[in-house]
Amino acid sequence: MSDLPSLISLREVGPRDGLQNEDPVPTEAKVELIDALSQTGVRRIEAVSFVHPKAIPQMADADEVWKRIHRNDDVRYSALVPNLRGARRALDAGFTEIEVVVSASDTHNRKNVNRSTEESLDDIAGLIASARDADATVQVIVSTAWGCPYEGDVPVERVVAVASRAVRDGADGMSFGDTTGMATPSRVQRLVGEFRSAHPDLPLNLHFHNTRGTGLANVLTALQLGVADFDASVGGLGGCPYAPGATGNVATEELVHMVEDMGVATGVNLEAMIDAAATAERIVGRTLPSQVLRAGPRTRTIPG
């Protein structure tokens, strides 16, 4: 498969996207998971989210988690924020990479942050300016990019328009989130194609959920389109508190297992990531959906 990227960048989102959808886990357990992930070879970790504790109580200890982790100089740590207020908290905590989320679906955006999509975009414009003053970068994540649990299909033109507004306001990069796993390969092909036509040079990240079993198929399609930046979540943790049925993200170890076998480098030590997935499973106290966690890599054999 010579047409695939030779190297991709992974952002591990389990500590944020994963744990926000679980019963609250102790601060020390979050620190343990981030520290384990920091030793897997993954180069980017979305560590915390600065949201109001009444909205997402699972992230109420974000400042404490950030203070207590053992930071690996080879890892870039980032924070997710919902608005300018959250961004100021992240900047005050010392983050230099911020992700801010806005939904292409107006209904989901109101459920998520109690604002219309347009109101969030207005806020994001100010957020980007504040981050730039602090020498920080901002990636804008457009969620419900392939569909909304409340509105159904979201037109590609709407998604690209929302993204384009953020680009005009100075976003350093764009991410499309498949919030409830509604993407399929043909839909990935269309959205990526339309966005690339409009903004061929802007860094693009994709964030897939495996809710309907299409996560890795969507990754493969995106790779064939030249996308080389993906989110994934250890053990398949993940979901969205404001999106019914939004079960786990693509599992990091499953993504690594597949693409490395195809000759696409990730820099991730697969066995170390599987160990981190086992840690995540222990921390949340339930069986996680990752099949590679259950079966191990294809090279693992059983003694005869």
C-alpha positions as CSV (number, residue, x, y, z in Angstrom):
1,M,0.0,0.0,0.0
2,S,2.5,2.5,-1.2
3,D,-0.1,5.3,-1.4
4,L,-0.5,5.4,2.3
5,P,1.4,7.9,4.6
6,S,4.6,6.3,5.9
7,L,4.1,7.9,9.3
8,I,1.1,9.2,11.2
9,S,0.6,11.2,14.3
10,L,-1.7,9.9,17.0
11,R,-3.2,11.9,19.8
12,E,-4.2,9.8,22.8
13,V,-7.6,11.1,24.1
14,G,-8.4,8.4,26.7
15,P,-7.6,10.5,29.8
16,R,-10.1,13.2,28.6
17,D,-12.6,11.9,26.1
18,G,-12.5,8.4,27.7
19,L,-12.8,9.2,31.4
20,Q,-15.4,12.0,31.0
21,N,-17.9,9.3,30.1
22,E,-17.2,7.0,33.1
23,D,-18.2,7.2,36.7
24,P,-15.7,9.7,38.3
25,V,-12.4,8.0,39.0
26,P,-9.9,9.2,41.6
27,T,-7.3,11.8,40.7
28,E,-4.5,9.4,41.5
29,A,-5.9,6.9,39.0
30,K,-6.0,9.6,36.3
31,V,-2.4,10.4,37.0
32,E,-1.5,6.7,36.8
33,L,-3.1,6.3,33.4
34,I,-1.5,9.5,31.9
35,D,1.9,8.4,33.3
36,A,1.5,5.0,31.8
37,L,0.5,6.4,28.4
38,S,3.4,8.8,28.5
39,Q,5.7,5.8,28.4
40,T,4.1,4.1,25.3
41,G,5.8,6.2,22.6
42,V,2.7,8.2,21.8
43,R,3.8,11.7,21.2
44,R,0.5,13.6,22.0
45,I,-1.9,13.2,24.9
46,E,-5.1,15.2,25.5
47,A,-4.7,15.2,29.3
48,V,-7.6,17.1,30.7
49,S,-10.6,19.2,29.9
50,F,-11.3,22.6,31.5
51,V,-15.1,22.5,31.7
52,H,-17.5,23.6,34.5
53,P,-17.6,20.9,37.1
54,K,-21.4,20.9,37.2
55,A,-21.4,20.1,33.5
56,I,-18.8,17.4,33.5
57,P,-18.0,16.4,37.1
58,Q,-15.5,13.8,35.9
59,M,-13.1,16.6,34.9
60,A,-13.5,18.7,38.1
61,D,-9.9,17.9,39.2
62,A,-8.2,19.0,35.9
63,D,-5.9,21.4,37.6
64,E,-4.8,18.8,40.2
65,V,-4.2,16.1,37.6
66,W,-2.1,18.4,35.5
67,K,0.0,19.4,38.5
68,R,0.6,15.8,39.5
69,I,1.5,13.9,36.3
70,H,5.1,13.1,35.5
71,R,5.6,14.9,32.2
72,N,7.6,13.3,29.5
73,D,9.6,15.8,27.5
74,D,9.0,13.8,24.3
75,V,5.2,14.2,24.8
76,R,3.0,17.2,23.9
77,Y,0.2,17.5,26.3
78,S,-3.0,19.4,25.4
79,A,-6.3,20.4,27.0
80,L,-9.8,20.6,25.6
81,V,-12.0,23.6,26.4
82,P,-15.6,24.5,25.6
83,N,-15.2,28.3,25.6
84,L,-13.1,31.3,26.3
85,R,-13.4,30.9,30.0
86,G,-12.1,27.4,29.9
87,A,-9.3,28.5,27.6
88,R,-8.1,31.1,30.1
89,R,-8.0,28.4,32.7
90,A,-5.9,26.2,30.4
91,L,-3.6,29.0,29.6
92,D,-3.2,29.9,33.3
93,A,-2.3,26.3,34.0
94,G,0.5,26.5,31.4
95,F,-1.0,24.7,28.4
96,T,0.3,25.8,25.1
97,E,-1.9,23.5,23.0
98,I,-5.6,23.9,23.3
99,E,-8.5,22.2,21.5
100,V,-11.9,23.9,21.5
101,V,-15.1,22.1,20.4
102,V,-18.1,23.4,18.4
103,S,-20.9,21.2,17.0
104,A,-21.9,21.4,13.4
105,S,-25.4,20.5,14.7
106,D,-27.0,23.5,16.5
107,T,-29.1,21.2,18.6
108,H,-26.1,19.2,19.9
109,N,-24.2,22.4,20.5
110,R,-27.0,23.8,22.7
111,K,-27.1,20.5,24.6
112,N,-23.3,20.5,25.0
113,V,-22.5,24.1,25.8
114,N,-25.9,25.8,26.0
115,R,-25.2,28.0,23.0
116,S,-26.0,28.1,19.3
117,T,-23.3,27.1,16.9
118,E,-22.9,30.7,15.8
119,E,-22.6,31.9,19.4
120,S,-19.8,29.4,20.0
121,L,-18.0,30.4,16.8
122,D,-18.1,34.1,18.0
123,D,-16.6,33.0,21.3
124,I,-14.0,30.9,19.6
125,A,-12.8,34.0,17.6
126,G,-12.0,35.7,20.9
127,L,-10.4,32.5,22.3
128,I,-8.1,32.2,19.3
129,A,-7.0,35.8,19.8
130,S,-6.3,35.2,23.5
131,A,-4.4,32.1,22.8
132,R,-2.2,33.8,20.2
133,D,-1.4,36.5,22.7
134,A,-0.2,33.7,25.0
135,D,1.9,32.0,22.3
136,A,-0.5,29.0,22.4
137,T,-2.1,27.1,19.4
138,V,-5.7,26.4,19.0
139,Q,-7.2,23.4,17.1
140,V,-10.9,23.7,16.5
141,I,-12.9,20.4,16.7
142,V,-16.1,20.3,14.7
143,S,-18.2,17.6,16.4
144,T,-21.2,15.8,14.9
145,A,-19.3,16.2,11.6
146,W,-21.0,13.1,10.2
147,G,-24.3,13.3,11.9
148,C,-26.2,14.3,15.0
149,P,-28.2,12.0,17.4
150,Y,-30.9,14.7,17.6
151,E,-30.9,16.1,14.0
152,G,-29.7,13.1,12.0
153,D,-27.5,13.8,8.9
154,V,-25.6,17.0,9.0
155,P,-25.0,18.4,5.4
156,V,-21.4,18.4,4.4
157,E,-21.8,22.0,3.3
158,R,-22.8,22.9,6.8
159,V,-19.8,21.2,8.4
160,V,-17.4,22.8,5.9
161,A,-19.0,26.2,6.6
162,V,-18.6,25.9,10.3
163,A,-15.0,24.8,9.9
164,S,-14.3,27.6,7.4
165,R,-15.5,30.3,9.8
166,A,-13.0,29.0,12.4
167,V,-10.3,29.0,9.8
168,R,-11.0,32.6,8.9
169,D,-10.8,33.5,12.6
170,G,-7.3,32.0,12.8
171,A,-7.5,28.4,13.8
172,D,-4.2,26.6,13.7
173,G,-5.7,23.3,12.8
174,M,-9.0,21.5,12.3
175,S,-10.4,18.3,13.6
176,F,-13.7,16.5,12.6
177,G,-15.3,14.5,15.3
178,D,-17.7,11.5,14.6
179,T,-19.5,12.0,17.9
180,T,-21.8,9.0,17.7
181,G,-20.1,6.8,15.1
182,M,-22.3,7.8,12.2
183,A,-19.4,8.1,9.7
184,T,-18.9,5.5,6.9
185,P,-16.0,5.3,4.4
186,S,-18.0,7.1,1.6
187,R,-19.0,9.9,4.0
188,V,-15.4,10.3,5.2
189,Q,-14.3,10.5,1.6
190,R,-16.8,13.3,0.8
191,L,-16.2,15.4,3.8
192,V,-12.4,15.2,3.7
193,G,-12.5,15.9,0.0
194,E,-14.7,19.0,0.4
195,F,-12.7,20.3,3.2
196,R,-9.4,19.7,1.4
197,S,-10.7,21.5,-1.6
198,A,-11.5,24.6,0.5
199,H,-8.4,24.5,2.8
200,P,-5.7,22.3,1.2
201,D,-2.9,23.4,3.6
202,L,-4.6,23.5,7.0
203,P,-3.6,20.6,9.3
204,L,-6.4,18.1,9.6
205,N,-7.1,15.6,12.4
206,L,-9.9,13.0,12.5
207,H,-11.6,11.6,15.5
208,F,-13.7,8.5,15.0
209,H,-15.9,6.5,17.3
210,N,-16.6,2.9,16.8
211,T,-20.2,3.0,17.8
212,R,-21.4,1.2,14.7
213,G,-18.3,-0.8,14.0
214,T,-16.9,1.4,11.2
215,G,-14.1,3.1,13.1
216,L,-11.1,1.3,11.6
217,A,-12.7,1.2,8.1
218,N,-13.0,5.0,8.3
219,V,-9.3,5.3,9.4
220,L,-8.2,3.3,6.4
221,T,-10.3,5.4,4.1
222,A,-8.8,8.6,5.6
223,L,-5.2,7.1,5.2
224,Q,-5.9,6.5,1.6
225,L,-6.9,10.2,1.3
226,G,-3.6,11.2,2.8
227,V,-4.8,12.1,6.3
228,A,-1.9,11.5,8.7
229,D,-3.3,12.7,12.1
230,F,-5.8,10.8,14.2
231,D,-7.3,10.7,17.7
232,A,-7.6,7.4,19.4
233,S,-8.5,6.3,23.0
234,V,-6.7,3.6,25.0
235,G,-8.9,0.5,25.4
236,G,-11.7,2.1,23.3
237,L,-12.7,4.3,26.2
238,G,-14.9,7.2,25.2
239,G,-18.2,8.7,24.4
240,C,-20.1,12.0,24.9
241,P,-22.4,12.8,27.9
242,Y,-24.6,14.8,25.6
243,A,-24.9,12.3,22.8
244,P,-26.9,9.2,23.6
245,G,-25.4,6.0,22.2
246,A,-21.9,7.5,21.6
247,T,-20.0,4.5,22.8
248,G,-16.2,4.3,22.7
249,N,-13.6,5.8,20.4
250,V,-11.4,3.8,18.1
251,A,-9.1,2.0,20.5
252,T,-5.5,3.2,20.2
253,E,-4.0,-0.3,20.4
254,E,-6.3,-1.5,17.6
255,L,-5.4,1.4,15.3
256,V,-1.7,0.9,16.0
257,H,-2.0,-2.8,15.4
258,M,-3.7,-2.3,12.1
259,V,-1.6,0.5,10.5
260,E,1.8,-0.8,11.7
261,D,1.0,-4.1,9.9
262,M,0.3,-2.0,6.8
263,G,3.7,-0.3,7.0
264,V,2.5,2.9,8.5
265,A,4.6,3.9,11.5
266,T,3.1,5.4,14.6
267,G,6.1,5.5,17.1
268,V,3.9,3.6,19.6
269,N,5.1,0.5,21.4
270,L,2.1,-1.8,20.9
271,E,2.8,-4.0,24.0
272,A,3.2,-0.9,26.2
273,M,-0.1,0.5,24.9
274,I,-1.9,-2.9,25.5
275,D,-0.5,-2.7,29.1
276,A,-1.9,0.8,29.4
277,A,-5.3,-0.4,28.1
278,A,-5.3,-3.0,30.9
279,T,-4.6,-0.2,33.4
280,A,-7.5,1.8,32.0
281,E,-9.8,-1.3,32.3
282,R,-8.8,-1.7,35.9
283,I,-9.3,1.9,36.7
284,V,-12.8,2.2,35.3
285,G,-13.8,-1.3,36.7
286,R,-15.5,-2.6,33.6
287,T,-14.6,-4.6,30.4
288,L,-13.4,-2.3,27.7
289,P,-14.3,-3.0,24.0
290,S,-10.8,-3.3,22.6
291,Q,-10.4,-6.6,20.8
292,V,-6.6,-6.3,20.7
293,L,-6.6,-5.9,24.5
294,R,-8.5,-9.2,24.7
295,A,-6.6,-11.2,22.0
296,G,-3.2,-9.5,21.8
297,P,-1.4,-8.7,18.6
298,R,-1.6,-11.1,15.6
299,T,2.0,-12.1,16.3
300,R,1.2,-13.4,19.8
301,T,1.1,-17.2,19.8
302,I,-0.2,-19.8,22.3
303,P,2.2,-22.4,23.7
304,G,1.4,-25.8,22.1
